[in-house]
Amino acid sequence: MCLAAGGSGCGAPARQPGGKLYALVTNGGNDTVSVIDLAKLRAVAHIGVGRDPTGLAVRPGPEATGHGSEVWVVATGANRVDVIDVAAGRVVARIPVGARPFFIDFTPDGRRAFVANSGSGTVSVIDCVHYQVEATVRVGLGPGMARVTPDGGLVIVPNRGDDTVTLLAADSLAVVATLPVADSPEAVAVLPDSSKAFVTASGANQVSAVDLRRRALLANIAVGETPVALTVKPDGGEVFVANFGAHTVTAINAWRNEVTDTLPAGRNPAGLVAASDNATLYVSNFGSNQVFEVDVETRRVRRAIPVGHQPEAMALTPEGTLLVVSAGSGQLGVIQPGAEALSALIPVGRAPRSVAVVRVPPMLESKGKKALPAARSTPGRRREDSGP
């Protein structure tokens, strides 16, 4: 499921000038990443990666790093991260990490990445320039993800196994606080000013609000049954929580840490994306095979758009086109702004998990335009890749 805003395949893409847009989708059922040309609305490649790929994210750039088309993929079953150069159409690095990783996030300058290893109780810190782990930091039990704050100062790690959140200094890599929160913390969303984080606690049907400056728990906020995902409005004023078991979305005032509304949201809402205009919220409904477009001000559903079977993860392009991964049918849905129906439903691989959007800069696109192989109509069988 899409567990958090931004990064890790859920939310807006990295801001990059010029070039062509591609969507990349991890396919956990056959160990591939599908590359979708968003101008032609078709898959142009299926790239083999490590076993059971789950989360992925675009490495920030190209200004800070000299890159600009790298997408980093977490291969949970292989205990590693694979780096795809989209312009070249291939994996350029494979980086071993700890046991059972799921998600990856970057510092704003793209020089470090953080991967929580749920089976090891650690966070792997990756030097993105040299493609190697530079440190392994012990955290709590069963860490689900490592989320970097927008200002790049802290890394927030929810530990599902001992109901804590670890706060890690992104520069020194020191653990600066370990805070008790509600039962089974999982997904994280951070306010744009990096002052506060909200963490879903699916075991308690609550969301924990954490003050990142004072490094203290502020409140455990009651929401609906089985909160699985959350997102923050771009202006930072509200947090929306998808309650999978209650078939609702909870709206929380981000400054007062109070519930303001509970919205009907189809069956089993699994993913959320807030548009940059602060006026639109998208909800993927896993159980009813729809995406709801919700008016944030009126709290009304503008459109209920049928998509593929069991939609979960979503992402928005810079132009506002919504991409929806349907895990049950192995498809990527494309919904144009204001559209009443799908613009396209594109086959990808089996059991797709996450989606990210990358813009390949014109110079890199020109150098790599012949590198992407033609996509097969059906991606290959599940396998172990043979290495670089």
C-alpha positions in Angstrom: 0.0 0.0 0.0 1.0 3.6 -0.5 2.0 4.5 3.1 3.1 8.0 2.9 3.1 11.3 1.1 6.0 12.0 -1.3 8.9 9.7 -1.9 8.6 5.8 -2.1 6.3 5.9 -5.0 3.4 7.9 -3.7 2.8 11.6 -4.4 4.4 14.2 -6.6 7.5 13.6 -8.7 10.9 15.3 -8.1 10.9 18.7 -9.7 13.0 18.6 -12.9 13.0 21.0 -15.8 12.4 19.9 -19.4 12.5 16.4 -20.9 10.1 13.5 -21.2 8.0 12.0 -18.4 8.1 8.4 -17.6 6.2 6.4 -14.9 8.0 3.4 -13.3 6.0 0.7 -11.6 7.4 -2.1 -9.4 6.0 -5.5 -10.1 6.3 -7.8 -7.1 5.0 -10.8 -8.9 7.6 -11.1 -11.5 10.6 -9.1 -10.3 10.5 -6.3 -12.8 10.0 -2.6 -13.1 7.8 -1.4 -16.0 8.8 1.8 -17.7 5.8 3.7 -19.1 6.1 6.5 -21.7 3.5 9.0 -20.5 3.3 10.8 -23.8 2.6 7.6 -25.8 0.7 5.9 -22.9 2.4 2.5 -23.2 5.1 0.4 -21.6 8.4 0.8 -23.4 10.5 -1.5 -21.2 10.3 -4.1 -18.4 13.6 -4.1 -16.5 14.6 -7.0 -14.3 15.4 -6.2 -10.7 15.9 -8.1 -7.4 13.3 -10.4 -6.0 10.0 -9.0 -4.7 10.4 -5.3 -5.5 8.2 -3.0 -3.4 9.0 0.7 -2.9 10.8 3.0 -5.3 11.7 6.7 -5.4 13.3 9.2 -7.7 16.8 10.4 -6.6 16.6 14.2 -6.3 18.6 16.0 -9.1 19.9 16.8 -11.5 21.1 20.2 -10.2 22.7 18.9 -7.0 23.9 15.5 -8.2 24.6 15.7 -12.0 22.1 12.9 -12.4 18.4 13.3 -13.2 17.0 10.0 -14.3 17.8 7.6 -11.5 15.0 5.6 -9.9 16.0 3.6 -6.8 14.1 0.3 -6.3 13.8 -1.6 -3.0 14.0 -5.4 -3.7 12.5 -6.7 -0.5 13.2 -10.4 -1.2 16.8 -9.8 -2.2 17.6 -7.5 0.7 19.0 -4.8 -1.6 18.4 -1.6 -3.5 18.7 -1.6 -7.3 19.5 1.7 -9.1 17.9 2.2 -12.5 19.1 4.8 -15.0 15.9 5.5 -16.9 17.7 7.1 -19.8 20.0 4.2 -20.2 17.2 1.7 -19.6 19.1 -0.5 -17.2 20.2 -1.2 -13.7 23.5 0.5 -13.0 24.1 -0.5 -9.3 22.9 -3.1 -6.8 23.4 -2.2 -3.1 23.0 -4.8 -0.4 21.1 -3.6 2.7 19.6 -5.3 5.8 16.8 -7.8 6.0 13.2 -7.1 4.7 13.5 -3.5 3.4 10.4 -1.9 1.9 10.9 1.8 1.2 13.6 4.3 0.5 13.9 8.1 0.9 16.6 10.7 0.1 18.0 13.8 1.6 17.0 16.9 -0.5 20.4 17.1 -2.1 20.2 13.5 -3.3 23.6 12.5 -1.7 22.2 10.2 1.0 19.4 7.6 1.0 17.8 5.9 4.0 16.3 2.4 4.0 14.6 0.8 7.1 15.3 -2.9 7.4 12.2 -4.4 9.1 13.9 -7.8 9.7 17.1 -6.3 11.1 15.9 -3.5 13.3 18.3 -1.2 11.5 18.5 1.7 9.0 20.9 1.4 6.1 22.5 4.8 5.1 23.6 4.8 1.5 26.2 7.1 0.0 24.4 7.9 -3.3 27.5 9.2 -5.1 29.5 6.0 -4.6 26.5 3.6 -4.5 27.5 2.0 -1.2 26.2 1.7 2.4 28.2 4.1 4.6 26.6 3.3 7.9 24.1 1.0 9.5 22.1 2.5 12.5 20.3 0.4 15.1 16.7 1.6 15.7 13.7 -0.2 17.2 12.0 -3.4 16.3 10.4 -3.9 12.9 11.0 -0.5 11.4 8.7 0.0 8.4 10.2 3.0 6.7 12.7 5.9 7.1 11.2 9.2 6.1 13.4 12.3 5.7 12.0 15.6 6.7 11.6 18.3 3.9 14.4 20.4 5.4 16.7 17.3 5.4 17.4 17.6 9.1 15.8 14.4 10.6 14.9 10.9 9.6 11.7 9.5 11.1 11.5 5.8 11.6 8.3 4.1 12.9 9.1 0.8 14.7 6.1 -1.5 14.5 7.6 -4.1 16.8 8.0 -2.0 19.9 5.5 0.9 19.3 8.1 3.6 19.1 9.4 6.2 16.6 13.1 6.8 16.3 14.4 10.3 15.3 17.7 10.1 13.5 19.9 13.2 12.7 20.4 13.0 8.9 23.9 14.6 9.0 25.6 13.0 12.1 23.4 9.8 11.9 23.0 10.0 15.7 19.7 8.8 17.3 18.4 11.9 18.9 15.2 10.5 20.4 13.1 7.4 20.7 9.5 8.2 21.4 6.7 5.9 22.6 3.6 6.2 20.3 0.4 4.2 19.7 0.3 0.5 18.8 1.9 -0.6 15.5 3.2 2.7 14.0 3.6 2.4 10.2 3.1 5.3 7.8 4.6 8.8 8.2 3.7 12.2 6.8 5.6 15.4 7.7 4.4 19.0 7.5 6.1 21.1 4.8 7.9 23.2 7.5 9.3 20.0 9.1 7.9 21.0 12.5 5.6 18.0 13.0 5.1 14.4 11.9 1.9 12.3 11.9 2.2 8.5 12.2 -0.5 5.9 11.6 -1.0 3.3 14.3 -3.1 0.6 12.8 -3.1 -1.5 16.0 -4.8 1.3 17.9 -6.9 2.9 15.2 -5.1 6.1 15.9 -2.6 8.6 14.5 0.2 9.9 16.6 1.3 13.5 16.3 5.0 14.1 17.0 6.6 17.5 17.6 9.9 17.3 15.7 11.4 20.4 17.3 10.8 19.5 20.9 11.1 15.8 20.0 8.0 14.9 22.0 4.7 13.0 21.4 1.9 15.6 21.3 -1.2 13.4 20.9 -2.7 10.1 19.9 -5.7 11.0 17.7 -8.5 8.5 17.3 -9.4 7.8 13.6 -11.2 5.0 11.8 -10.5 1.3 11.8 -7.2 0.2 10.3 -5.5 3.5 9.2 -3.1 2.5 6.5 -2.1 5.7 4.6 -2.0 9.4 5.1 -1.1 12.6 3.3 -0.6 16.3 4.1 -2.2 19.2 2.2 0.6 21.1 0.4 -0.2 24.1 2.6 0.3 22.0 5.7 -3.1 22.8 7.2 -4.7 19.4 7.2 -3.8 15.7 7.3 -6.0 13.1 5.6 -6.0 9.5 6.8 -7.2 6.4 4.9 -9.1 4.1 7.2 -9.0 0.7 5.3 -11.3 -1.1 7.7 -13.8 1.7 8.3 -14.2 2.7 4.6 -13.6 6.3 5.5 -11.1 9.1 5.3 -10.4 11.2 8.5 -9.4 14.9 8.2 -7.2 16.2 11.0 -6.4 19.8 11.7 -2.6 19.7 11.6 -2.1 22.6 14.0 -4.6 21.6 16.7 -4.1 17.8 16.3 -7.9 17.4 16.2 -10.3 15.5 13.9 -12.4 17.9 11.9 -14.3 15.5 9.6 -14.9 11.9 8.7 -15.6 11.4 5.0 -17.1 8.3 3.2 -14.5 7.0 0.9 -15.8 3.9 -1.0 -14.7 0.4 0.1 -11.3 -0.1 1.7 -9.5 3.2 0.9 -5.8 2.3 0.5 -4.0 5.3 -1.0 -4.2 9.1 -0.8 -2.7 11.9 -2.9 -3.4 15.7 -2.3 -3.1 17.9 -5.4 -0.8 20.9 -5.3 -3.8 23.3 -5.6 -4.9 22.3 -2.0 -8.4 21.8 -3.4 -8.4 18.2 -4.5 -7.8 14.9 -2.7 -7.6 11.6 -4.6 -8.6 8.3 -2.8 -7.9 4.8 -4.2 -10.6 2.4 -3.1 -9.1 -1.1 -3.0 -12.4 -2.8 -2.4 -14.6 -1.0 -5.0 -12.1 -0.6 -7.9 -12.5 3.1 -8.0 -10.7 6.4 -7.5 -12.6 9.2 -5.7 -11.8 12.8 -6.6 -12.8 14.7 -3.5 -13.4 18.5 -3.2 -11.3 19.4 -0.1 -13.4 22.5 0.7 -16.9 21.0 0.4 -15.8 17.4 1.4 -17.9 16.1 -1.5 -16.9 13.5 -4.1 -16.7 15.2 -7.4 -16.1 12.0 -9.4 -15.9 8.3 -8.8 -13.8 6.9 -11.6 -13.6 3.1 -12.3 -10.1 1.8 -12.6 -8.4 -1.6 -12.5 -8.9 -4.3 -9.8 -7.7 -3.4 -6.3 -6.2 0.0 -6.8 -3.6 1.1 -4.2 -0.6 3.3 -4.9 -1.0 6.6 -6.8 1.2 9.5 -8.0 0.6 12.8 -9.7 2.6 14.2 -12.6 3.6 17.9 -12.6 0.7 18.6 -15.0 -1.8 17.0 -12.6 -2.4 13.7 -14.3 -3.2 11.0 -11.8 -1.5 7.6 -12.1 -3.1 4.6 -10.3 -1.6 1.2 -9.7 -4.1 -1.6 -9.7 -2.5 -4.5 -7.8 -5.1 -7.2 -8.6 -5.2 -6.7 -12.4 -1.6 -5.7 -13.1 -2.4 -2.3 -14.7 -1.6 1.4 -14.5 -4.5 3.7 -14.8 -4.0 7.2 -16.3 -6.6 9.9 -15.4 -6.3 13.4 -17.0 -7.2 16.5 -14.9 -11.0 16.9 -14.9 -11.6 13.7 -16.8 -14.8 11.7 -16.1 -13.1 8.4 -17.1 -9.7 6.8 -17.6 -7.5 8.0 -20.4 -5.7 4.7 -20.5 -5.3 1.4 -18.6 -1.9 0.1 -19.3 -0.7 -3.5 -18.6 2.4 -3.7 -16.5 3.6 -6.7 -14.5 2.1 -9.0 -11.9 1.2 -7.7 -8.4 2.4 -4.1 -9.0 3.1 -2.2 -5.8 4.4 1.3 -6.3 4.7 4.0 -8.9 7.0 7.0 -9.3 7.3 9.7 -12.0 10.6 10.8 -13.4 11.4 13.4 -16.0 14.5 12.5 -18.2 16.3 15.8 -19.0 16.7 16.4 -22.8 20.5 15.8 -22.8 20.2 12.5 -21.0 17.2 11.5 -23.2 19.2 12.2 -26.3 22.1 10.1 -25.1 19.9 7.2 -23.9 17.0 7.2 -26.4 18.0 4.0 -28.1 18.8 2.2 -24.8 15.2 1.2 -23.8 14.4 -2.2 -25.2 10.9 -2.8 -26.8 8.5 -4.0 -24.1 7.0 -7.4 -24.4 3.2 -7.5 -24.2 3.5 -9.7 -21.1 6.6 -9.2 -18.8 8.8 -12.3 -18.2 8.3 -14.9 -15.5 9.4 -14.4 -12.0 13.1 -15.1 -11.6 16.3 -14.2 -9.8 18.4 -11.8 -11.8 21.9 -12.7 -12.7 23.8 -9.6 -11.4 25.2 -6.6 -13.2 
